[in-house]
Amino acid sequence: MSSPEEFFAKCLKHIQERGESYASPEVNLERIARLWTEYLRCSVNAYDVSLMMVMIKISRLMHGYHQDSLEDGAAYFALAELLVKREKEVKS
């Protein structure tokens, strides 16, 4: 277990590492949204993807404690907030 500061530092590290591997979070989540929109035949946006990824992490946690699932879930919540903030900046 880690302190809240260590926990959130790990979350930030996950976001940064995945950004280096898969493109920026916005680009990657938008890419997933387009794929899911086509597959599901309903509109899905990057914000939806971030929240659905949290749900996946929660589902995994229902089988027991996994530090990485908690970190990933918190990181997806942070990305959801980032997406909302960026959308508001674009509109203003």
C-alpha positions in Angstrom: 0.0 0.0 0.0 1.1 3.5 -0.7 0.3 7.0 0.7 -2.2 9.1 -1.3 0.7 11.1 -2.7 2.5 8.0 -3.9 -0.7 6.5 -5.3 -1.5 9.6 -7.4 2.1 9.9 -8.5 1.8 6.4 -9.8 -1.4 7.3 -11.6 0.3 10.3 -13.3 3.2 8.0 -14.2 0.8 5.6 -15.9 -0.8 8.4 -17.9 2.6 9.6 -19.0 3.9 6.2 -19.9 0.8 5.3 -21.9 1.0 8.6 -23.7 4.5 7.7 -24.8 3.4 4.3 -26.0 0.0 5.0 -27.5 -0.2 8.7 -28.2 -1.7 11.4 -26.1 -4.6 10.4 -23.9 -7.0 12.5 -25.9 -5.9 11.0 -29.2 -6.0 7.4 -27.8 -9.4 7.8 -26.2 -10.8 9.4 -29.3 -9.5 6.5 -31.4 -11.1 4.0 -29.0 -14.4 6.0 -29.1 -14.5 5.8 -32.9 -13.9 2.1 -32.9 -16.5 1.5 -30.2 -19.0 3.8 -32.0 -18.7 1.7 -35.1 -18.8 -1.6 -33.3 -21.7 -0.7 -31.0 -23.6 1.3 -33.6 -24.1 4.1 -31.2 -22.3 7.3 -30.5 -19.4 7.0 -28.0 -17.0 9.9 -27.2 -13.6 10.0 -25.4 -15.3 11.0 -22.1 -17.6 7.9 -22.3 -14.5 5.7 -23.0 -12.7 7.0 -19.9 -15.7 6.3 -17.7 -16.3 2.8 -19.3 -12.6 2.0 -18.6 -13.2 2.9 -15.0 -16.1 0.4 -15.0 -13.8 -2.3 -16.4 -11.3 -1.6 -13.5 -14.1 -1.7 -11.0 -15.3 -5.1 -12.4 -11.7 -6.4 -12.0 -11.6 -5.1 -8.4 -14.7 -7.1 -7.6 -12.5 -10.2 -7.8 -10.2 -8.8 -5.2 -7.7 -6.1 -4.5 -5.3 -5.1 -7.3 -3.2 -2.0 -6.8 -2.8 -1.5 -10.6 -6.5 -1.6 -11.2 -7.0 1.1 -8.6 -4.3 3.2 -10.1 -5.6 2.7 -13.6 -9.2 3.6 -12.5 -8.0 6.8 -10.8 -6.0 7.7 -14.0 -9.1 7.2 -16.2 -11.1 9.5 -13.8 -8.3 12.1 -14.1 -8.4 11.8 -17.9 -12.2 12.3 -17.8 -11.7 15.5 -15.9 -9.0 16.6 -18.4 -11.3 16.0 -21.3 -14.1 18.1 -19.8 -11.7 20.9 -19.0 -10.3 20.9 -22.5 -13.8 20.9 -24.0 -14.7 23.9 -21.9 -11.5 25.7 -23.0 -12.4 25.1 -26.7 -15.9 26.4 -26.2 -14.8 29.6 -24.5 
